[in-house]
Every structure is written in structure tokens, then in C-alpha cells.
Amino acid sequence: MIREETTVSLSTSRAPISIDELRSGVRGRVVTPDDADYDAVRGIMYAGVDSRPAAIVRVTDAADVSAVVSIARETGAELAVRSGGHSAAGHSSCEGGIVIDVRDLDSLDIDVDGRTAWAGSGLTAGAYTAEAAKHGLATGFGDTGSVGLGGLTLGGGVGYLVRKYGLTIDNLLAAEIVTADGEVRIVDAGNEPELFWAIRGGGGNFGVATRFRYRLHELDGVVGGILVLPATAETVAGFIAAAESAPEELSTIANVMNCPPMPFVPEEHHGSLVILGMLAYAGDAKAGQRALAPFRALAEPLADLLRPIPYPEMFPPDDPDYHPTAVSRTMFIDHVDAPVAQTIAEFLAASDASMRVAQLRVLGGACARVPTEATAYAHRASRIMVNVAAFYDGEEDKPRREAWVAEFSAALHQGDAAAYVNFVGDEGEARVRAAYPGRTWDRLAGIKRRYDPDNLFHRNQNIPPAAAGAVTT
Ligand SMILES: Cc1cc2nc3c(=O)[nH]c(=O)nc-3n(C[C@H](O)[C@H](O)[C@H](O)COP(=O)(O)OP(=O)(O)OC[C@H]3O[C@@H](n4cnc5c(N)ncnc54)[C@H](O)[C@@H]3O)c2cc1C
């Protein structure tokens, strides 16, 4: 087919570029508004973000990425990077510019004996986990299979193995990354260690990751799954106390929320306040049952699906039509005693949002043993991660849901202003800084200056390059 020369007005600060030029520079497909599947390809998880890029490049390898990075750098085109498309801030797309879409970077090369794997950054956590489980192996990611390795890994990665094996980045051995100068670099502890430090928590600020090398652990399934309990101040405080005193083989997520219409919960409890607990014990099955007993003893469960399961079953089934509009706030707290649990129950009961939740993740264990300054994720001493969220229904509904989230999170505040970058939405510069407390911000800004002095990669939770002459290390 002969295509006419297409010069699209990309949002550029310098020269316009032609789509044909872009097409001739890469092996991967370049999707534009003229393509029938443009809307499907540009779609991201959260509704409410509806950016229309001029071109989405489905890159096939690091050379493609390098070519697009160079074109964007030379033309000044706005550039976004997309893996699983789960950014709450809508950063994985952009208006009028180019999206580097890494979803076709989905190779997975598992070294079973060496217990490591090279994985394309476009793989989802679910796809990787299912493949690794065939060998009785696992790397910890988050709580949802559809999340992309790209965003999840670069921000940290807190999931069902966090207490046993740490964050995803604690199991990251190396990465292949294309920096703003177009160079393809392999970084690890010995090779460009500062860049390797920065990408373990610093997000997409330093380049486009094309592959990651992870450590794998032997994991022949877990004892776990879903436990639904009625939520009261006593059960919520009891759940957190049990999670804190559990052996670190057990990682938990307590979603305190209005009960969704789940078929395995009796209908009369749908809508009532529950703890939708996700628990995973990574170890001996009998010891796992013992570790789970204190949770079951908190109240008569409304549903008890805890049992020995293959690890990939921890991920809820993917729903490609799930595109919520939500507002949220992420934070860290030290304790959930009875008054805190009472506050949680009261705020959730007072809201009529179609979905409202306080998600509590007890940290500690292997995650906490990594020194704070060892990676750009600097929250090693934080004990409990909290996410407060509510769905909103149309723009007119949004302000009151935002107000509820703000009041709720303020009521829970216990003196720690820090935030986990992967759960920060479009919340402004102060919140990005909050993700990098202490010296972390300055060190990241210095590395940014070295590898991306013109802030080409700014469509993210942005860390601007340090000013010339700034002391950063
Ligand atoms: C339903 C849901 C559940 C979640 N659960 C967890 C959880 O349990 N634990 C947890 O830690 N997080 C969790 N998250 C947060 C998640 O880790 C972040 O939203 C993450 O950024 C998503 O990664 P992604 O690749 O899917 O998203 P994308 O939107 O594709 O990417 C997000 C950003 O990451 C950067 N990025 C992505 N890929 C690359 C790449 N290859 N190179 C350079 N930069 C890149 C870009 O800046 C991009 O804008 C969850 C999010 C959702 C929506």
C-alpha cells in the first residue's frame, strides 16, 4: 500500500516531524488517529484520562526505543512511556505527542537453575508470574496481574511477597535502559551503579527500560487467597495486629470497604462494611494454616477462601472492561489501634461513593531490612502503607469525593508526610517530593542531570534535573 506523506502536527517545541519519518525509523508499528484500532491502543486503565497522542509506537526492541527517543529529543515532541497503562496520573499517554508503547517487549527468558529471569518491560505481572510458576519459581510484584512490569518495577513494587522477599526492586539484578541520549545501557550493581540505584524507585525519570533481570525464588504455591470479615473497629485493629505479629512468610492486604457483590459472599452482606483481606503465606503449608488462624478467629468470616493455591491465583481475574474514575491518597502510618480503626470505619460508613476503601498493607520483614539509602525507594522504616480511595461518578461528583479523601487521610495522618510514588496520582510537585524524602531527592536530581539534563522524560512523577553546580551527593 502506498501511503501519502503524513505530516502530523505533533505537539513539539521545535520542528514538526512526519509520521512517515517515524515509521521509517522503527521496526514496530506506528499507530495514529487514522488507524481503526487507535482508540483501543491508546486506552489506559483509568477512565477520566482521555489523551490523544499523535503517534503510538509499538516498539519491538531497544533499537526502536532509541530511535524514537532520538526523534523526540531532536524535534522536541512530547514523549510518554507506556507499559501496563495503570498510571493513576495518566502519565502513560500524552496529548498530541508520541507514546513509546512497550507492550510488545514481552519476552521472558527464565534461567531455572540460576533462578533469574530477563523479562521484557511490557510484560504484565500476571503473565510473568504464570510462566515462572510453571518452574515452581516466583518474583514478587503487586496485587494485580494486569499491572505492567515497567511502571511497577521502576517505582518499587509492593505485593504479596513483600515481607518474605522484599520489594520488586529488591529482586532486580539488572536492567536494560535507553537513556535520553539514545544509548542502550545495561545497568546493575557494578555497571553504572548510580543509574541502577535511581531506577530502583525513581520511576520513569531516567530512561526507557526495555528489559529487567530479576531474582526468582522457589515458591511451590502459597497458603492464602481471600478472607472476608465484617469490619468493625475491633476486627480492623485486630487484623493489623495479627499481620504485624505474623511470621514474615505472611504478607497481607486489608481492604476495608463496602462489600462488592462477590458471588462467594452471601447477598445480605453486599454493601456492608467488610475487610476484604488478601493473604499469602509463602512457606510450609501447615505453618501457613497456623499463621492464618488469628485472622480467622477475629470474627465469623463472611467468606473464607484461604487454602493452598498456586501463587498466580493470588491475582484476581483480569477484567479488561474495568476503567474506574477514582480519587485517592497514599500515605504511611505507624499503627492502627482501636481509635484509628474507629476513624477508618466511621469515614467509610459516612461516604456513599459506589466504592470507597482504606487499603492497609503491613510492611516490615525483608523490605525493612534493606538500608534506606540502598535504593531510591526510601520508606524502609515505614510500617504500614495506606491508600484511601473513592470512585466518583462524573466530574460534578469529583470535588466531594476529593474532599472526603483529603479529610480521611488527614484524620489518619500520624506525622509521616511521605508517599509511595506508584500510588501517587496527578497531585503536584510537593507530592512527588514526598515520595523521595531526605537526601533521596537531591541524589535523584543529580543523577537526572547527568542522564537527562533537558528533562526529556518528564511525563512521569517528575524529578527535574538539579541545577548546574548543585551539590547532590
Ligand atoms: C489496579 C491497580 C493495582 C495496583 N497494585 C499495586 C500493588 O499492589 N503494588 C504496587 O507497588 N503498585 C500497584 N499499583 C500501582 C502501579 O505499580 C503503578 O500504577 C505503576 O506505575 C503501573 O505500571 P504500568 O506499567 O502498568 O503503568 P503505565 O501507566 O504504563 O506506566 C506508568 C509510568 O511508569 C513509567 N514507565 C512505565 N513503563 C516504563 C518503561 N518501560 N520505562 C520507563 N518508564 C516506564 C512511565 O513514567 C509511565 O508513565 C497498582 C495500580 C493499579 C491501577
The ligand as a MOL file (V3000), in Angstrom:
LIG
                    3D

  0  0  0     0  0            999 V3000
M  V30 BEGIN CTAB
M  V30 COUNTS 53 58 0 0 0
M  V30 BEGIN ATOM
M  V30 1 C -5.4380 -1.8230 39.9540 0
M  V30 2 C -4.0570 -1.4100 40.3820 0
M  V30 3 C -3.4010 -2.1540 41.3350 0
M  V30 4 C -2.1210 -1.7940 41.7540 0
M  V30 5 N -1.4960 -2.5580 42.7030 0
M  V30 6 C -0.2290 -2.2680 43.0530 0
M  V30 7 C 0.4510 -3.0510 44.0070 0
M  V30 8 O -0.1100 -3.9900 44.5700 0
M  V30 9 N 1.7250 -2.7260 44.3220 0
M  V30 10 C 2.3630 -1.6820 43.7390 0
M  V30 11 O 3.5370 -1.4730 44.0460 0
M  V30 12 N 1.7370 -0.9000 42.8420 0
M  V30 13 C 0.4510 -1.1570 42.5000 0
M  V30 14 N -0.1960 -0.3540 41.6080 0
M  V30 15 C 0.4560 0.8650 41.1390 0
M  V30 16 C 1.3110 0.5600 39.9320 0
M  V30 17 O 2.5170 -0.0460 40.3280 0
M  V30 18 C 1.6430 1.8610 39.1950 0
M  V30 19 O 0.4590 2.4640 38.7520 0
M  V30 20 C 2.5840 1.6000 38.0270 0
M  V30 21 O 3.1390 2.8060 37.5850 0
M  V30 22 C 1.8470 0.9420 36.9030 0
M  V30 23 O 2.7260 0.4470 35.9790 0
M  V30 24 P 2.2300 0.2020 34.4920 0
M  V30 25 O 3.3960 -0.1830 33.6950 0
M  V30 26 O 1.0310 -0.6860 34.4950 0
M  V30 27 O 1.6820 1.6300 34.1370 0
M  V30 28 P 1.9980 2.6700 32.9840 0
M  V30 29 O 0.8680 3.6410 33.1260 0
M  V30 30 O 2.1970 2.0180 31.6860 0
M  V30 31 O 3.3340 3.3350 33.4300 0
M  V30 32 C 3.3590 4.2530 34.4940 0
M  V30 33 C 4.5650 5.1300 34.3470 0
M  V30 34 O 5.7120 4.3510 34.5900 0
M  V30 35 C 6.7400 4.7230 33.7020 0
M  V30 36 N 7.0660 3.5750 32.8490 0
M  V30 37 C 6.2930 2.5200 32.5290 0
M  V30 38 N 6.9850 1.6590 31.7890 0
M  V30 39 C 8.2090 2.1780 31.6350 0
M  V30 40 C 9.3900 1.7520 30.9840 0
M  V30 41 N 9.4430 0.5940 30.3460 0
M  V30 42 N 10.4760 2.5530 31.0350 0
M  V30 43 C 10.4480 3.7380 31.6790 0
M  V30 44 N 9.3500 4.1880 32.3160 0
M  V30 45 C 8.2580 3.4120 32.3030 0
M  V30 46 C 6.2540 5.8870 32.9170 0
M  V30 47 O 6.6230 7.0730 33.5730 0
M  V30 48 C 4.7670 5.7140 32.9740 0
M  V30 49 O 4.0820 6.9130 32.8510 0
M  V30 50 C -1.4930 -0.6670 41.2000 0
M  V30 51 C -2.1630 0.1020 40.2580 0
M  V30 52 C -3.4290 -0.2560 39.8510 0
M  V30 53 C -4.1370 0.5840 38.8460 0
M  V30 END ATOM
M  V30 BEGIN BOND
M  V30 1 1 1 2
M  V30 2 1 2 3
M  V30 3 2 2 52
M  V30 4 2 3 4
M  V30 5 1 4 5
M  V30 6 1 4 50
M  V30 7 2 5 6
M  V30 8 1 6 7
M  V30 9 1 6 13
M  V30 10 2 7 8
M  V30 11 1 7 9
M  V30 12 1 9 10
M  V30 13 2 10 11
M  V30 14 1 10 12
M  V30 15 2 12 13
M  V30 16 1 13 14
M  V30 17 1 14 15
M  V30 18 1 14 50
M  V30 19 1 15 16
M  V30 20 1 16 17
M  V30 21 1 16 18
M  V30 22 1 18 19
M  V30 23 1 18 20
M  V30 24 1 20 21
M  V30 25 1 20 22
M  V30 26 1 22 23
M  V30 27 1 23 24
M  V30 28 2 24 25
M  V30 29 1 24 26
M  V30 30 1 24 27
M  V30 31 1 27 28
M  V30 32 2 28 29
M  V30 33 1 28 30
M  V30 34 1 28 31
M  V30 35 1 31 32
M  V30 36 1 32 33
M  V30 37 1 33 34
M  V30 38 1 33 48
M  V30 39 1 34 35
M  V30 40 1 35 36
M  V30 41 1 35 46
M  V30 42 1 36 37
M  V30 43 1 36 45
M  V30 44 2 37 38
M  V30 45 1 38 39
M  V30 46 1 39 40
M  V30 47 2 39 45
M  V30 48 1 40 41
M  V30 49 2 40 42
M  V30 50 1 42 43
M  V30 51 2 43 44
M  V30 52 1 44 45
M  V30 53 1 46 47
M  V30 54 1 46 48
M  V30 55 1 48 49
M  V30 56 2 50 51
M  V30 57 1 51 52
M  V30 58 1 52 53
M  V30 END BOND
M  V30 END CTAB
M  END
